[in-house]
Amino acid sequence: MSNLKSVLSPFSAWLRAFSTPDTVPVKDTHREGSERYRGWHINDTDVCIGCGTCADICQNVAIDMVPVQEPKKGDSGLRPMLDYGRCCWCALCIDVCPSGSLGMSNEYSWHTDKPEDYRYIPGVDKKPWDDAERGWRKEPGYDLFVTERVPMPMIPEEERVKTWAEVVLGYTEAQARE
């Protein structure tokens, strides 16, 4: 009997193919996300300098820097293109952005039938959440990316010519902890 059951059980799966589905289509009802929800990315392209720091820190390689305009002085002309098939919404890209142009809206519900729509350039490719005031932003005064250089001690020139030692002496443990 168990042998007959094992032979017929794959055919019983076909019965589900002709039954009505248990899922219900979701209507496009809008529910507001929480105040600091990490939703879809937004970018103020007038403030963005195209430095690529966001792409460098992205652990999932979800950000590519692509040319979108002629570069101005102090601007590379590149802008981040996000791939939401890879993004994990960790917001490291927002926290490390030196210009503060990158942010996340609190919008979370968006669907499309075209997979290529989930790869776009925030601020350039217009989306409904581009003007969102709420969502994840970098806190004022909170910088993962320090722009001031800390001078590092070096061997004087007179000593450098006498040796093959490293030119840079490096930081002491106390300097590294600062």
N, C-alpha and C positions, 0 to 999 in steps of 0.2 A: 504494500500500500504506500509506504513512504517513497518507493521508487517512482510510482505513478504520480505522486504529488510533486516530486522534484521535476518531473518532465512537464507537467501541466502548469506549474507556477509561473513561468515566464509569460505564458499566454494570458494569464489573469491580469497582467499589467496592461494589456491592450484594452481591457474593459474601462480603465480610467481615461483612455484616449477619447472615448465617446460620451463621457459624463460631463456635466457642467463644472467649470472650475470653482474652487473655493475662494479665490481671490476676488476682490471687488475693486473696480477701477477707482482711483483717487481723483476726486474733483479738484480743480484748481482753486482751492480755498486757501487764503493767506493767513498764516499764523505768525505773529511777530516773534522773532528770535529774542533771546535775552540781551541785555544791554551790551555785554562784552563778548558775545558769541563769535567764534572764529568761523566765519562763512566764506563767501567768495571774495577773492582779492580785488582791491581797487588800487589805482595808482594815479597820483597827480603828476601828469606828464610834464607840466611846466616846472615843477620842483625837482623831478628826477634828473640825475646827471648821467645815468647810464654807466655807473661804475662797475656793476657786476658783482658787488659784494653779496647780494641776495643769492645769485647763482652759485657763488663759491661756497656758501655755508649750507646750501640745500643738500641734505644727506641722501635724498631720494632722486637726485638729478631731475627734479621736476621743473626747473627753470632754465631756459635758454635765453641768451641775450641776442636779440635780432635787430638789424638796422630798420629804423622807421622814419628817419628824417635826416636832413643835412645837419651835421654837427655844428653847434654854436661854440663860442669860446667857453671852455670849462665843461663841455658836454660831449660825450662820445657819440651821440646820435643813436645809441642802442637802447632798447627797452626790454624788460623781462617778459618772456612768453611763458605762461604757465601751462603745464600738462596735468590736468586733474586726474588722470589715470595713475599718476605717480605721487601726487601731493598727499601728505598725511596731516595737513592743517596744524603743524607744530608751531607756526608763526615765528620761527627763527629768522626768516627773511625780513620780517617786519622789525624785529628787535635789533637787527644788525644794520638796517638801512641808515647810512649816515645823513642823508638829506631829510628823512622822515616822510618821504613821498608815498611809500608803500604802506598799505593797511588792509584790513579785512572788514567787509560789511557784516552785518548780522543776518543777512539773507542766507538761507540754507536750502530752500526749495526751488529748484529749477530743473526742468527736464527738456530734452530735445531728442529727436530721433537720429540726428546726425552725430556720430562720434567725434568728428573733427571740431565740432563746436565746443568741446570740453578742453580744447587747446587754443588759448587766445591770449592776446596782449591786453592786460588791464589798462584802462585809460585811453587806449587807441581803438580797440574793438568795443563799441558802445554796448553796454549791458544795462538792465533795469536798475541795478544797485549802485551804479557809478556815483551817485550823489548821496549815498547813505551817510548819515551822521553817526549812527550807532555802529558798534562792532569793535574789533580789536585794533588798537593803535599802540604805538610805542609810547611808554610813559615819559613825560618830560624829565630830563636829567638822567635817564636810564640808558646807558650806551654800552653795548657789547663791543663796539668798534671804537677804539680810542684814536683820535686823529692827531694828538700831540705826540711828537717823538720824544722818547726818553733817551738822553745821551748815554752812550755806552763807553766805558773807558777803553782806551787803545794804547798800544805800545808806542812810545815816542819815536819819531822818525830816525833819530840817531841810533836807537837800539834795533829798529826794524831791519836796517841794512846789514846787521851783524848776525842775524839768525833766520832760521826757517820757521820760527814759531808763528802761531796765529797772531794776526794783527790786532784782532779784537780780544780783549781780556775777558769779556762776559760780565754778567751781573753777579754780585754777591748774593747770598741767600736772603739777606735783609732787603736788598733792592728788589728782588723778585717777589717778595711778600707784600711790597707796598701797593 
